[in-house]
Amino acid sequence: MKTVKHQVTNRTNNIKIENMPEKKIIPPIDLQEQTASIRQEIDEAINRVIDTGNFILGDEVALFESDCAEHIGSKHAIGLNSGTDALVIALRALGVGEGDEVVTSPFTFFATAEAICLVGATPVFADIQESSFNIDVCQVQDLINKRTKAIMPVHLYGRIAGSEDGKPDMSNLKEVASGIPIIEDACQAFGAGSPRAGALGDIGCFSFYPTKNLSAFGDGGLLTTDDESIAIKSRMLRQHGEKSRYNNELLGYNSRLDAIQAAILRVKLKHIDKWNMQRREAAERYDSLLNGCNQVIAPEITCGHIFHQYTIRIPNLDRDKVKEKMYEKGVISMVYYPIPANKLPVFGDRFPDCPVSERLSKEVLSLPIWPEIKPEQQKQVVEALLQSISEIAQ
């Protein structure tokens, strides 16, 4: 049988897949069909930038920012180099620094806590809700003190954080914050919620990493806000602290979204609502296929959830063995995230336990999902999952 070598790489897992039957490989995400469907538009957009010769900021970035602001429902949108830079610049724009604390979730990619540390502040970790994977509002309330300068919830896997009754509006978290600025880590949630992520708090931060729902052909990020002063400072910070050319008023960064990425993202933005709807439909198919499997806890399908990941829990078996068995059957699942931020080596024993995050980090498994995933592929995924569970449980 013909075999194929296929490599999948992302921030948290580096996997090399060799000598698998070609027809049976199901990767965590497959962007080829999506790219092919808009290839002509993408080529025209890239050529337009090449023809103008304006590769840094300029009209293309300004138009993308305007399109994003309208789509999200914010007054300002600032294109940046990455989602990580968006988090750092958001904190800087609020004046967060040495001696300050920022309440956030430990169950997320490291960049969330890293950004807080990079501005000199201290992350304070509120544990998560078991049902949503998102920050527990009640714990946030208990952790707020006079040093708390911001709250940074993460809309993990594409589900809006901060509202215990399932409403995609962060109403409960905003009530608890009581005027403390809220920075939305919406890096996995472009298009989520109603109103949309990025217009729910004081600042929204997005990533356009290639595997995100709205993705660039490289790195890219965005910051959104309704606050004029935050927007002005953020634009200064992205370009070396300049308000005008060679008039540097702040120590800033080189964090500009380049014009080619903006042009690509403008094309994709027109399709994002359809793609997010297709992700929800895929989630619903998984939900149906997993119905009756008592050893798997499927994620809730709540209003506004756009399923950047479809993440199940396997509470009573060795998750890593299930993942390995699925891999042997040609299905590549992923673990986001195997170590909560409060337990990462960089922090040593600095932070207290977050029991729910630490338990769920050993149970979570993200199944392949992308807008164009076929029902028969999802059936193969679930068959591999259930067979793997059965083999391990024997």
Secondary structure, 3 states (H helix, E strand, C coil): CCEEEEEEECCCCEEEEEEEEHHHCECCCCCHHHHHHCHHHHHHHHHHHHHHCCCECHHHHHHHHHHHHHHHCCCEEEEECCHHHHHHHHHHHCCCCCCCEEEECCCCCCHHHHHHHHCCCEEEECCECCCCCCECHHHHHHHCCCCEEEEECECHHHCCCCCCCCCCCCHHHHHHHCCCCEEEECCCCCCCCCCCCCCCCCEEEEECCCCCCCCCCCCCEEEEECCHHHHHHHHHHHECCEEECCEECCCCCECECEHHHHHHHHHHHCCHHHHHHHHHHHHHHHHHHHCCCCCCECCCCCCCCCCCCEEEECCCCCHHHHHHHHHHCCECCECCCCCCHHHCHHHCCCCCCCHHHHHHCCCEEEECCCCCCCHHHHHHHHHHHHHHHHHHHC
